[in-house]
Each structure stands twice: as structure tokens, then as C-alpha cells.
Amino acid sequence: MTFLIQPLALSSLLVTGDDRNSWLDSLLTAEVKELPSGRAIPALFLTKQGKIQAEVLVLSSPRGTEVAHTENEGLIEELDRYLVMEDAELAPGGAHFFALLGSVPDQLAAEVSGLCFEYVPLGPEGRLLWTLVDEARVLEVAAALGGVKDEVAFDSARVQVGWARAGVDFGPEDNPQEAGLEGSHVSFKKGCYLGQEVVCMQEMRGKVKRRVARLEASGPLSVGQVILNAEGQEIGKVTSASGSRGLARIKAPAYVAGTEVRVGEVSARVSPLQLGVPWDKATSPGILNA
């Protein structure tokens, strides 16, 4: 039996010191003060205006707290600006991260001295592998155990669980609600963090100008296709696609669940973006109708 393994283009930071988690909790949108064992937490680092500076994942390793981020070269300097009296230190982490999908043998993590974590965006069948072993060696070990690196298959799988990716489906011009990430990356029960006031105000207002959502069409979709409303006006574009399913950035009010749109020669229906939730489970109108 084979499984998919995909190297993730993530850079890592290592945070050490007694105050590391409480300090990170004061900056990131998710609750990371007490990191659960075996689970990586998705979060966002925002500007004061509530825009996304970086998508990150936070996990606890034997070395300390690891923060993986989506290729933001200045993140370590930006975070360091907020270190004042806290007992916390930042350093490049040097870790490697891999998405695993399917029946992954326990032997993989053991042979690369790694750890496997649950990670919401990967869905119920996925795991995140953390290791300090270099990519080539990890892929070699994975191949010997039945692992397959297939970028096309992986991209299709991530669409099927609604995993919106930074730089692909959303970017620095978006706030968490526009990126469709408030349900997975934001805690509305925790204390203050950078950009919190703006995020909470947006949540109270409800509607945004645009959102990332799912599309299910009557025919194949492709990245970059223009989305039209019933009046023939352009209201968005497809950002990720797998067969007749895709993710898209859609303007209000067409992002409301159940809206019928046109994409090229085919019709399509809008549904909510719920990271890590298989397509047939993501049926609740939820936030999109708020």
C-alpha cells in the first residue's frame, strides 16, 4: 500500500525560553499558550491592520517550540521587534516539514528521527511530519516504505479537503475572514494578539468584500478561470482546481453558500471553505451566510 508524501515549502523558527508560548500567544491568532502533544496548530501572524503577514504552524518538539512559516524572509526580524522583557529567544530552526496522506507506517518517523502531528488543513487522513533529516534522505526512506512523491496527486488531494494555501488561494492583501481562515486559524476566546481588534470588528460586521470558497462545477475547472454571476459580471477567479472541484476568490455577495455561478462553459455552485473537511462533509452554510 502506498501513501503520498509532499515536501512543504516552509521555513522554520525555533523559539526557546520559559515564556516562549505565552509570548507567541500574544502575537498569533490561534491559542498556542499550551501546545497539545501530537498536534500542530495553524495560525496567522497579522499586521496591526489585520492583514496576513504570514501563515504559520506551531508545534512542540524536543528542542522547544517550532514555528513553520510560508517563506516570509523577514519574519524572524519582525517577531523579534515584539520581544521586550520575555524569556524567549528566536533562531532559525532548520527543520523540514512533509505532508503525509494515506496509510503511513510508523517506521517512517522512526527512521528519520521525526515526529508526526495531526494538522487540521490536511484532513482526517493526513499527518504532518517534522524532522531535522534532509529532504532527499526522507524521500528515500519514504520510497522504501511505499511512499510516493506526486505533486499533481497531492494538489488534487488538498483541494478535496479544502486546504487553501498562502500565495496560491490567499495573500497579504487578505484578512482572516477574506481568506476563509477564521474558523481554523483564529481563536475568538483568547486574549489580545496583534491585529485582534480589527479581526473581531470584522467578525461582528459579518460580510466582507470577497472570500475564498469552494466551487463544484458541472465540468472541469482550471486555475485562472474567470467566474461570472447570473448577469455575466466578473466576480472572481479559480485559484486551485482538481477536476470539477476547486477553490476560488469570490466577491460579495456571490460567495454565499449555494450561489450558482458560471465558469467558462460550465455552471458551478459555491460552498463554504472549511479547511481539512472532505468535500461531502463541508455542507453547512456556516460562516458564509453570516
C-alpha positions as CSV (number, residue, x, y, z in Angstrom):
1,M,0.0,0.0,0.0
2,T,1.4,3.4,-0.9
3,F,1.0,6.8,0.7
4,L,1.6,10.3,-0.6
5,I,4.5,12.4,0.8
6,Q,4.9,16.0,-0.2
7,P,7.7,18.3,1.0
8,L,6.2,21.6,2.2
9,A,7.9,24.9,1.3
10,L,8.1,26.1,4.9
11,S,10.9,27.8,6.7
12,S,11.3,27.1,10.4
13,L,12.0,29.1,13.5
14,L,12.9,27.7,16.9
15,V,11.6,29.5,19.9
16,T,13.1,28.7,23.3
17,G,12.8,30.1,26.8
18,D,10.2,29.8,29.6
19,D,7.9,32.5,28.1
20,R,8.1,31.3,24.5
21,N,4.5,30.0,24.3
22,S,2.8,32.8,26.2
23,W,4.8,35.3,24.1
24,L,3.8,33.7,20.8
25,D,0.2,33.5,22.1
26,S,0.2,37.3,22.4
27,L,1.2,37.7,18.7
28,L,-0.6,34.9,16.8
29,T,-4.3,34.4,16.1
30,A,-4.6,30.9,17.4
31,E,-4.3,29.8,21.0
32,V,-0.8,28.4,21.5
33,K,-0.1,29.1,25.1
34,E,-0.4,25.4,25.9
35,L,0.5,23.4,22.9
36,P,-1.2,20.0,22.8
37,S,1.0,16.9,22.3
38,G,0.9,15.4,18.8
39,R,-1.0,18.3,17.1
40,A,0.4,21.2,15.0
41,I,-1.7,24.4,15.3
42,P,-2.4,26.5,12.3
43,A,-2.3,30.3,13.0
44,L,-1.7,33.7,11.4
45,F,0.7,36.5,12.1
46,L,-1.1,39.7,11.2
47,T,-0.3,43.3,10.7
48,K,-1.9,45.9,13.1
49,Q,-4.4,46.4,10.3
50,G,-5.4,42.8,10.5
51,K,-3.9,41.7,7.1
52,I,-2.0,38.4,6.8
53,Q,1.8,38.8,7.2
54,A,2.4,35.1,7.4
55,E,0.5,31.8,7.8
56,V,2.3,29.7,10.4
57,L,2.0,26.3,12.1
58,V,3.2,25.9,15.7
59,L,4.2,22.6,17.3
60,S,6.2,21.4,20.3
61,S,9.3,19.4,19.5
62,P,12.1,18.1,21.8
63,R,14.1,21.3,21.1
64,G,11.4,23.8,22.1
65,T,8.5,25.4,20.2
66,E,8.8,25.2,16.4
67,V,7.1,27.9,14.2
68,A,7.0,26.9,10.5
69,H,6.0,29.7,8.1
70,T,5.3,30.3,4.4
71,E,8.6,31.8,3.1
72,N,8.4,35.2,4.9
73,E,12.1,36.2,4.9
74,G,11.6,39.0,7.4
75,L,9.5,37.1,9.8
76,I,12.2,36.5,12.4
77,E,13.2,40.2,12.4
78,E,9.5,41.2,12.6
79,L,8.8,38.9,15.5
80,D,11.9,40.0,17.3
81,R,10.6,43.5,17.4
82,Y,8.0,42.4,19.9
83,L,10.4,40.7,22.3
84,V,10.9,43.0,25.2
85,M,11.3,41.5,28.7
86,E,10.1,38.0,27.9
87,D,12.3,35.0,28.5
88,A,12.2,33.8,24.8
89,E,14.8,33.5,22.1
90,L,14.4,33.2,18.3
91,A,16.7,31.3,16.0
92,P,16.5,29.7,12.5
93,G,15.1,26.2,13.1
94,G,16.5,24.2,10.2
95,A,13.6,21.7,10.4
96,H,11.9,20.1,7.4
97,F,8.1,19.5,7.1
98,F,6.3,17.0,4.9
99,A,2.6,16.4,4.3
100,L,1.6,12.7,4.6
101,L,-1.6,11.3,3.1
102,G,-2.8,7.8,3.4
103,S,-1.7,4.8,5.4
104,V,1.7,5.9,6.7
105,P,3.8,3.3,8.5
106,D,5.1,4.3,12.0
107,Q,8.5,3.2,10.8
108,L,8.9,6.3,8.6
109,A,9.0,8.8,11.5
110,A,11.3,6.5,13.5
111,E,13.8,6.1,10.6
112,V,14.1,9.8,10.1
113,S,14.1,10.7,13.8
114,G,11.0,12.7,13.2
115,L,7.6,13.3,14.7
116,C,4.1,13.0,13.2
117,F,1.4,15.5,14.0
118,E,-2.2,16.0,13.4
119,Y,-2.7,19.1,11.3
120,V,-6.2,20.4,10.5
121,P,-5.7,21.5,6.9
122,L,-4.5,18.0,5.9
123,G,-7.8,16.5,6.9
124,P,-8.6,13.3,8.9
125,E,-6.4,11.1,6.7
126,G,-3.3,13.4,6.8
127,R,-0.4,13.9,9.0
128,L,2.5,16.4,9.2
129,L,6.0,15.1,9.5
130,W,8.6,17.1,11.3
131,T,12.3,16.2,11.1
132,L,15.8,17.5,11.0
133,V,16.8,15.0,8.4
134,D,17.3,16.5,4.9
135,E,14.6,16.2,2.3
136,A,16.5,13.8,0.0
137,R,17.0,11.3,2.8
138,V,13.4,11.5,4.0
139,L,12.1,10.9,0.4
140,E,14.5,7.9,0.1
141,V,13.2,6.3,3.3
142,A,9.6,7.1,2.4
143,A,10.0,5.5,-1.1
144,A,11.4,2.3,0.5
145,L,8.3,2.1,2.7
146,G,5.8,2.7,-0.2
147,G,5.7,6.5,-0.2
148,V,5.2,8.3,-3.4
149,K,6.0,12.0,-4.1
150,D,3.4,13.2,-6.6
151,E,2.8,16.9,-6.7
152,V,-0.3,16.6,-9.0
153,A,-1.9,14.0,-6.8
154,F,-1.1,15.9,-3.7
155,D,-2.5,19.2,-5.1
156,S,-5.7,17.3,-6.0
157,A,-5.9,15.8,-2.5
158,R,-5.5,19.2,-0.9
159,V,-8.4,20.6,-3.0
160,Q,-10.5,17.7,-1.9
161,V,-10.0,18.7,1.8
162,G,-10.3,22.4,1.1
163,W,-6.7,23.3,2.0
164,A,-6.3,26.9,0.9
165,R,-2.6,27.7,0.5
166,A,-0.8,31.0,1.2
167,G,0.4,32.6,-2.1
168,V,-2.0,30.5,-4.1
169,D,-5.5,31.0,-2.8
170,F,-4.9,34.0,-0.5
171,G,-2.2,36.5,0.2
172,P,-1.1,39.6,2.2
173,E,-4.0,41.7,0.9
174,D,-6.4,39.5,2.8
175,N,-7.6,39.4,6.4
176,P,-8.5,36.1,8.0
177,Q,-12.2,36.3,7.0
178,E,-11.4,37.1,3.4
179,A,-9.0,34.1,3.3
180,G,-11.7,31.9,4.9
181,L,-9.4,31.0,7.8
182,E,-11.2,32.4,10.8
183,G,-12.7,29.0,11.6
184,S,-9.4,27.2,11.6
185,H,-6.7,29.7,12.3
186,V,-8.3,32.2,14.7
187,S,-9.4,31.8,18.4
188,F,-12.1,34.2,19.5
189,K,-11.8,33.1,23.1
190,K,-8.2,34.0,23.8
191,G,-6.6,37.2,25.0
192,C,-5.1,40.0,22.9
193,Y,-2.9,39.4,19.8
194,L,-1.6,41.6,17.0
195,G,-4.5,42.8,14.8
196,Q,-7.1,41.3,17.1
197,E,-9.3,44.4,17.3
198,V,-9.6,44.6,13.5
199,V,-10.4,40.8,13.3
200,C,-13.1,41.0,16.0
201,M,-14.7,44.1,14.4
202,Q,-14.8,42.3,11.1
203,E,-16.4,39.3,12.7
204,M,-19.0,41.4,14.2
205,R,-19.8,43.1,10.9
206,G,-20.0,39.8,9.2
207,K,-19.8,40.4,5.5
208,V,-16.5,41.0,3.6
209,K,-15.9,42.3,0.1
210,R,-14.5,38.9,-1.0
211,R,-13.9,35.4,0.3
212,V,-12.1,32.2,-0.6
213,A,-14.7,29.5,-1.1
214,R,-15.2,26.1,-2.7
215,L,-16.6,25.6,-6.2
216,E,-18.2,22.4,-7.6
217,A,-18.9,22.6,-11.3
218,S,-20.7,20.6,-14.0
219,G,-17.4,20.1,-15.8
220,P,-13.6,20.5,-15.4
221,L,-12.2,23.6,-13.8
222,S,-8.7,25.1,-14.3
223,V,-6.7,27.7,-12.4
224,G,-7.2,31.3,-13.5
225,Q,-10.6,30.8,-15.0
226,V,-12.9,33.8,-14.6
227,I,-16.1,33.4,-12.5
228,L,-19.3,35.2,-13.7
229,N,-22.5,35.8,-11.9
230,A,-26.0,35.4,-13.4
231,E,-25.7,38.9,-15.0
232,G,-22.5,38.0,-16.7
233,Q,-20.3,40.2,-14.5
234,E,-16.9,39.0,-13.4
235,I,-16.9,38.2,-9.7
236,G,-13.8,36.1,-9.1
237,K,-11.3,33.6,-10.3
238,V,-10.4,30.0,-9.7
239,T,-7.2,29.7,-7.6
240,S,-6.9,25.9,-7.3
241,A,-8.6,23.1,-9.2
242,S,-9.0,19.3,-9.3
243,G,-11.4,18.0,-11.9
244,S,-14.7,19.6,-11.4
245,R,-13.9,20.9,-7.9
246,G,-11.8,24.0,-7.0
247,L,-11.1,26.9,-4.7
248,A,-11.8,30.4,-5.7
249,R,-11.7,34.0,-4.6
250,I,-15.2,35.3,-5.0
251,K,-16.7,38.8,-4.5
252,A,-19.7,39.6,-2.3
253,P,-22.5,38.6,-2.3
254,A,-21.8,35.7,-4.6
255,Y,-19.6,33.9,-2.0
256,V,-22.8,32.9,-0.1
257,A,-23.2,29.2,0.0
258,G,-25.5,27.8,-2.7
259,T,-24.9,30.6,-5.2
260,E,-24.9,29.4,-8.8
261,V,-22.2,30.9,-11.0
262,R,-20.7,30.4,-14.4
263,V,-17.0,29.3,-15.0
264,G,-16.3,29.3,-18.8
265,E,-18.8,27.0,-20.4
266,V,-19.9,25.2,-17.2
267,S,-22.1,26.0,-14.2
268,A,-20.8,25.8,-10.6
269,R,-22.2,26.1,-7.1
270,V,-20.4,27.9,-4.2
271,S,-19.9,26.2,-0.9
272,P,-18.1,27.1,2.3
273,L,-14.3,26.8,2.7
274,Q,-13.7,24.6,5.7
275,L,-10.1,23.6,5.9
276,G,-9.4,19.9,6.4
277,V,-13.1,18.9,5.9
278,P,-13.7,16.5,3.0
279,W,-16.0,17.9,0.3
280,D,-19.0,15.8,1.1
281,K,-18.8,16.9,4.8
282,A,-18.5,20.7,4.0
283,T,-22.2,21.2,3.6
284,S,-23.0,23.6,6.3
285,P,-23.6,27.2,5.1
286,G,-21.9,28.3,8.3
287,I,-19.9,31.5,8.1
288,L,-20.6,32.2,4.5
289,N,-24.2,33.1,5.3
290,A,-23.3,35.2,8.4
